[in-house]
């Protein structure tokens, strides 16, 4: 099947160089594409709506003419992108988009016009009642209208099903893991319970709960624990301030993917403190959970959508700093992590290998 993918996507080596791009989203799309293209021919139209240096812009344009960038008059860049969508859809069998962004809102409508299939990967969506600004409420309603025009919807959380209509085919895949990533952690390592290293890796924003994690950790007065944090975002300065005041906290900056994998290996407890009190997290599934499970390590997490089925593998807590603090203390008092627990988490992660996930996607759109 010949497909057109509309998204914001750059090669993995550019994740560090582009400050405002979502590493998790970029990684998800790259992984999806790597496996999807084994049975499908895919052309990518990538719209970069964040700030990039002229050097990066030139390099990306040299890699492909299908990179589009925002202009000073934002609508100008969007209209150019829309024109490309209209031209390209006529030459493919199916159009795929990642989320319902205004940049490619026309995609399902144009697909219907030319009698092509349309597939939406819905990583997150916030309804209009989540916003106070009139403009955001209007955009959310337009996005919902657009969402319901796709033939197929892949949700990363089962909760996103409620935004679809009965005639749409829905599939929940909750992210995936590459075989290389999974195999990297195929050896069990007994933890040193005399010194526990906690680790958070991801976006440094209040939405991911990094601020609450720092508060929780600072309230645990224990000399033999460490907290490693890596990532980028508006709370970088807050993390750096925390390292100045507490030598147990270490900021690792924004590592490469290979460094990220090595960092996970050296940690004992992996933490997902996402603030589930915020409306924008109501339909999100944190992609890092799958990678955390693949390591076979202990995991502490707030209660993301669908958390119940992972309860045998993860220590869950509330989103408040006090709740996270309690979970940290629980990890300190817990008995040593066993090889049986390691195997259990790895066995669950094995169900989410990308090869298996993409087979489900291919069956969905070819059926």
C-alpha positions as CSV (number, residue, x, y, z in Angstrom):
1,X,0.0,0.0,0.0
2,X,1.3,3.5,-0.9
3,X,0.8,5.9,1.9
4,X,1.4,9.6,2.7
5,X,2.4,10.4,6.3
6,X,1.7,14.0,7.6
7,X,3.5,14.8,10.8
8,X,6.4,16.6,12.4
9,X,9.4,14.3,12.0
10,X,13.1,14.7,11.8
11,X,16.0,12.2,11.8
12,X,16.9,10.9,15.3
13,X,20.2,12.8,15.4
14,X,18.2,16.1,15.2
15,X,16.2,15.5,18.4
16,X,18.9,17.1,20.5
17,X,19.6,20.0,18.0
18,X,15.9,21.2,17.9
19,X,15.1,22.4,21.3
20,X,11.3,22.5,21.2
21,X,10.6,19.3,19.3
22,X,9.0,16.4,21.2
23,X,11.6,13.6,21.5
24,X,8.9,11.1,22.5
25,X,6.7,11.9,19.5
26,X,9.6,12.0,17.1
27,X,10.9,8.6,18.4
28,X,7.4,7.1,18.2
29,X,6.9,8.2,14.5
30,X,10.4,7.0,13.5
31,X,9.8,3.6,15.1
32,X,6.3,3.3,13.6
33,X,7.7,4.2,10.2
34,X,10.7,1.8,10.3
35,X,8.4,-1.2,10.8
36,X,5.4,0.1,8.8
37,X,7.6,0.6,5.7
38,X,8.6,-3.1,5.6
39,X,5.2,-3.8,3.9
40,X,4.2,-0.4,2.7
41,X,5.6,2.4,0.6
42,X,5.4,5.7,2.5
43,X,6.1,9.3,1.6
44,X,6.6,11.8,4.4
45,X,5.4,15.4,4.5
46,X,7.1,16.9,7.6
47,X,6.0,20.3,8.9
48,X,8.4,21.8,11.4
49,X,6.3,24.3,13.4
50,X,9.0,25.0,16.1
51,X,12.0,27.3,15.9
52,X,15.1,25.9,14.2
53,X,18.4,27.5,13.3
54,X,19.1,28.4,9.7
55,X,21.8,25.7,9.6
56,X,19.4,23.0,10.7
57,X,16.8,24.2,8.2
58,X,19.2,24.1,5.3
59,X,20.4,20.6,6.3
60,X,16.9,19.3,6.4
61,X,15.9,20.8,3.1
62,X,19.0,19.2,1.6
63,X,17.9,15.9,2.9
64,X,14.4,16.2,1.4
65,X,12.2,18.7,-0.4
66,X,9.3,17.5,1.7
67,X,10.3,19.5,4.8
68,X,8.0,22.5,5.4
69,X,8.7,25.2,8.0
70,X,6.6,27.9,9.6
71,X,7.0,31.4,8.2
72,X,6.8,34.8,9.8
73,X,3.3,34.9,8.7
74,X,2.3,31.5,10.1
75,X,-0.6,31.0,7.7
76,X,1.8,31.2,4.7
77,X,3.7,28.1,5.8
78,X,0.5,26.2,6.5
79,X,-1.0,27.0,3.1
80,X,2.1,25.8,1.4
81,X,1.8,22.6,3.4
82,X,-1.9,22.2,2.6
83,X,-1.1,22.6,-1.1
84,X,1.4,19.7,-0.8
85,X,-1.1,17.5,0.9
86,X,-3.7,18.1,-1.9
87,X,-1.1,17.2,-4.5
88,X,0.3,14.2,-2.8
89,X,-2.9,12.5,-1.6
90,X,-4.0,12.0,-5.2
91,X,-1.0,9.7,-5.8
92,X,-1.4,7.4,-2.7
93,X,-3.8,4.9,-1.4
94,X,-3.9,6.1,2.2
95,X,-3.0,9.2,4.2
96,X,-1.8,8.9,7.8
97,X,-1.5,11.8,10.3
98,X,0.0,12.0,13.8
99,X,-2.5,13.8,16.0
100,X,-5.1,16.3,14.8
101,X,-2.9,19.3,14.3
102,X,-4.2,22.4,12.5
103,X,-1.4,22.0,10.0
104,X,-3.0,19.0,8.5
105,X,-6.6,19.3,9.5
106,X,-7.7,19.1,5.8
107,X,-6.1,15.6,5.3
108,X,-9.2,13.4,6.0
109,X,-11.5,15.7,4.0
110,X,-9.1,15.7,1.0
111,X,-8.8,12.0,1.3
112,X,-12.6,11.6,1.1
113,X,-12.7,13.9,-1.9
114,X,-10.3,11.7,-3.8
115,X,-11.7,8.4,-2.3
116,X,-8.6,7.5,-0.4
117,X,-8.3,5.9,3.0
118,X,-7.4,8.0,6.0
119,X,-5.7,6.9,9.3
120,X,-5.2,9.0,12.4
121,X,-2.7,8.2,15.1
122,X,-4.2,9.9,18.1
123,X,-1.6,10.2,20.7
124,X,-3.5,12.8,22.7
125,X,-6.6,15.0,22.5
126,X,-8.1,17.5,24.9
127,X,-11.8,18.4,24.5
128,X,-13.0,22.0,24.4
129,X,-14.1,22.0,28.0
130,X,-10.5,21.6,29.0
131,X,-9.6,25.2,27.9
132,X,-10.6,28.6,29.1
133,X,-9.6,30.6,26.0
134,X,-12.3,30.9,23.4
135,X,-9.8,30.3,20.6
136,X,-8.6,27.0,22.1
137,X,-12.2,25.9,22.6
138,X,-13.0,26.6,19.0
139,X,-9.9,24.8,17.8
140,X,-10.7,21.7,20.0
141,X,-14.2,21.5,18.5
142,X,-12.7,21.7,14.9
143,X,-10.2,19.0,15.8
144,X,-13.0,16.8,17.1
145,X,-14.9,17.3,13.8
146,X,-11.8,16.5,11.9
147,X,-11.1,13.4,14.1
148,X,-14.4,11.9,13.2
149,X,-13.7,12.2,9.4
150,X,-11.0,9.6,9.5
151,X,-11.7,6.0,8.4
152,X,-9.3,4.5,11.0
153,X,-8.1,5.7,14.4
154,X,-5.2,4.3,16.3
155,X,-5.4,5.5,19.9
156,X,-2.4,5.3,22.3
157,X,-5.0,5.1,25.1
158,X,-8.2,3.2,25.1
159,X,-9.9,6.3,26.5
160,X,-9.5,8.1,23.1
161,X,-12.1,5.7,21.7
162,X,-14.9,7.8,23.1
163,X,-14.1,10.6,20.6
164,X,-14.7,8.4,17.6
165,X,-18.0,7.5,15.9
166,X,-19.4,4.0,15.3
167,X,-18.4,3.8,11.6
168,X,-14.7,4.4,12.4
169,X,-12.5,1.4,13.0
170,X,-10.5,1.9,16.2
171,X,-7.3,0.2,17.4
172,X,-5.4,0.8,20.7
173,X,-1.7,0.0,20.5
174,X,-0.3,2.0,23.5
175,X,3.1,2.6,22.0
176,X,5.8,0.0,21.2
177,X,9.4,-1.2,21.7
178,X,12.0,-1.9,19.1
179,X,13.7,-5.3,19.2
180,X,17.1,-3.7,19.6
181,X,15.9,-1.8,22.7
182,X,14.3,-4.9,24.2
183,X,17.4,-7.1,23.6
184,X,19.7,-4.5,25.2
185,X,18.3,-5.3,28.6
186,X,18.3,-9.2,28.3
187,X,20.6,-9.7,31.3
188,X,19.3,-9.5,34.9
189,X,21.4,-7.4,37.3
190,X,20.9,-7.7,41.0
191,X,20.4,-4.3,42.6
192,X,22.5,-2.9,45.4
193,X,19.8,-2.2,47.9
194,X,22.2,-0.1,50.0
195,X,22.2,2.6,47.4
196,X,19.1,3.2,45.2
197,X,19.2,5.3,42.1
198,X,15.9,6.7,40.9
199,X,15.6,8.0,37.4
200,X,13.3,10.2,35.3
201,X,13.8,10.7,31.6
202,X,11.6,12.9,29.4
203,X,10.2,16.3,29.0
204,X,10.9,18.7,31.8
205,X,7.5,20.4,32.1
206,X,4.9,20.7,34.8
207,X,2.6,18.5,32.7
208,X,5.1,15.6,33.3
209,X,5.3,16.2,37.0
210,X,9.0,16.9,37.2
211,X,8.4,19.7,39.7
212,X,6.5,17.4,42.0
213,X,9.1,14.7,41.7
214,X,11.8,17.1,42.8
215,X,9.7,18.2,45.8
216,X,8.9,14.7,46.8
217,X,12.6,13.6,46.5
218,X,13.8,16.5,48.6
219,X,11.5,15.5,51.4
220,X,13.0,12.1,51.7
221,X,16.0,12.6,54.0
222,X,18.0,9.5,53.1
223,X,21.7,9.6,52.2
224,X,21.9,6.5,50.1
225,X,19.5,7.4,47.3
226,X,20.1,9.3,44.1
227,X,17.9,10.9,41.5
228,X,19.0,11.1,37.9
229,X,17.0,13.4,35.6
230,X,17.5,13.8,31.8
231,X,15.5,15.7,29.2
232,X,14.7,19.2,28.1
233,X,12.0,21.7,28.7
234,X,11.0,24.9,30.5
235,X,11.8,23.4,33.9
236,X,15.5,22.8,33.1
237,X,16.5,25.7,35.4
238,X,14.4,24.3,38.2
239,X,16.2,20.9,37.9
240,X,19.6,22.7,37.8
241,X,18.7,24.7,41.0
242,X,17.7,21.4,42.7
243,X,21.1,19.9,41.9
244,X,22.8,22.9,43.5
245,X,20.8,22.4,46.7
246,X,21.0,18.6,46.9
247,X,24.1,16.6,45.8
248,X,21.9,13.5,45.6
249,X,20.2,14.9,42.5
250,X,22.1,14.7,39.2
251,X,21.0,16.4,35.9
252,X,22.2,14.4,32.9
253,X,21.1,17.0,30.3
254,X,19.6,15.9,27.0
255,X,21.3,12.6,26.1
256,X,21.4,10.8,22.8
257,X,19.2,7.7,22.4
258,X,22.2,5.5,23.1
259,X,23.1,7.4,26.2
260,X,19.5,7.3,27.3
261,X,19.5,3.5,27.1
262,X,22.7,3.3,29.1
263,X,21.3,5.7,31.7
264,X,18.3,3.4,32.2
265,X,20.6,0.5,32.7
266,X,22.5,2.1,35.5
267,X,19.3,3.1,37.4
268,X,17.4,1.0,39.9
269,X,14.0,2.6,40.0
270,X,12.4,4.3,37.0
271,X,9.9,7.1,37.7
272,X,6.9,8.4,35.7
273,X,5.6,11.3,37.7
274,X,3.2,12.7,35.1
275,X,0.6,15.0,36.6
276,X,-2.7,13.3,36.0
277,X,-4.6,16.2,37.6
278,X,-4.1,18.2,34.4
279,X,-6.8,17.8,31.7
280,X,-4.3,17.4,28.9
281,X,-3.1,14.1,30.4
282,X,-6.6,12.5,30.6
283,X,-6.2,10.7,27.3
284,X,-2.5,10.2,27.2
285,X,-0.5,7.0,27.6
286,X,3.1,7.7,28.6
287,X,5.3,6.0,26.0
288,X,8.2,5.7,28.4
289,X,6.3,3.1,30.4
290,X,6.9,0.5,27.7
291,X,10.6,1.2,27.6
292,X,10.7,1.1,31.4
293,X,9.0,-2.3,31.4
294,X,11.5,-3.6,28.8
295,X,14.4,-2.9,31.2
296,X,12.8,-5.3,33.8
297,X,13.4,-2.7,36.5
298,X,11.3,-1.3,39.3
299,X,8.8,1.4,38.2
300,X,7.0,4.1,40.1
301,X,4.2,5.8,38.2
302,X,1.2,8.0,38.6
303,X,-2.1,6.5,37.4
304,X,-2.2,7.0,33.7
305,X,-5.2,5.9,31.6
306,X,-5.4,2.1,31.6
307,X,-3.0,1.7,34.5
308,X,-5.0,-1.1,36.1
309,X,-3.7,-3.8,33.7
310,X,-0.1,-2.9,34.6
311,X,-0.6,-3.0,38.3
312,X,1.3,-6.3,38.8
313,X,4.4,-4.7,37.3
314,X,4.3,-1.1,38.6
315,X,4.0,0.7,41.9
316,X,1.3,3.3,41.3
317,X,0.7,6.4,43.3
318,X,-1.3,9.7,43.1
319,X,0.0,12.8,41.3
320,X,0.5,14.9,44.5
321,X,4.1,15.4,45.7
322,X,3.2,13.7,48.9
323,X,2.0,10.6,47.1
324,X,5.2,10.4,45.1
325,X,7.2,10.8,48.3
326,X,5.3,7.9,49.8
327,X,6.1,5.7,46.8
328,X,9.8,6.6,47.0
329,X,9.9,5.6,50.7
330,X,8.2,2.4,49.7
331,X,10.9,1.6,47.2
332,X,13.6,2.2,49.9
333,X,12.0,-0.2,52.3
334,X,11.2,-2.9,49.7
335,X,13.0,-6.2,49.5
336,X,15.5,-6.8,46.8
337,X,14.2,-7.0,43.3
338,X,14.1,-10.6,42.1
339,X,14.9,-12.3,38.8
340,X,11.3,-13.4,38.7
341,X,10.1,-9.8,38.9
342,X,12.5,-8.8,36.2
343,X,11.2,-11.6,33.9
344,X,7.6,-10.7,34.6
345,X,8.1,-7.0,33.5
346,X,10.1,-8.1,30.4
347,X,7.3,-10.6,29.5
348,X,4.7,-7.9,29.6
349,X,6.9,-5.6,27.5
350,X,7.4,-8.3,24.9
351,X,3.7,-8.0,24.0
352,X,4.4,-4.5,22.7
353,X,7.3,-5.1,20.3
354,X,6.9,-2.8,17.2
355,X,6.8,-5.8,14.8
356,X,3.7,-7.1,16.5
357,X,2.1,-3.6,16.8
358,X,2.5,-2.9,13.1
359,X,1.0,-6.2,12.1
360,X,-2.1,-5.0,13.9
361,X,-2.0,-1.7,12.0
362,X,-1.6,-3.5,8.7
363,X,-4.6,-5.8,9.4
364,X,-6.7,-2.8,10.4
365,X,-6.2,-0.8,7.2
366,X,-6.2,-3.7,4.8
367,X,-9.2,-5.4,6.2
